[in-house]
Amino acid sequence: MKMEKIARWAYILFVVIAIVMGLAVGYMAYSGEPSVADVNGWVTLVMLILGIIIGITSITAKEVTPFLIATIALIVAASANVWHPLSNIHALLNYWATYILNYVVAFAAPAAVIIAVKSVLAMAKEK
């Protein structure tokens, strides 16, 4: 298997992990589990590490701009808290949406930082 295919599958797997953990931790927060803060911290740390791995290994030069734009959109959506009205339907939906998006951002943000630094270094070398 080529490295590009491995990286693509790793990215998909990491997003699935973010979704599954967002559902699990969101349910823990909804049910009032006292250890949710600790679990949230550990899951965020794991997502950051996975994002660093993706940032170092998998994004090619032609994928830089679309990846950075997508990451900016994710960060804006996460900071806008657009999911809060879901709590009017059921509070659990708000928890799920919030935690899933937070974990996807925790995964994408370090990858975006690494890719942005690589891009700036590449531009600096050209001049």
Buried (B, 14 or more C-beta within 10 A) or exposed (E): EEEEEEBEEBBEEBBEBBBEBBBBBBBBBBEEEEEBEEBBEEBBEBBBEBBBBBBEBBBEEEEBEEBBEEBEEBBEBBEEEEBEEBBEEEEBBBBBBBBBBBBBBBBBBBBBBBBBEBBEEEEEEEE
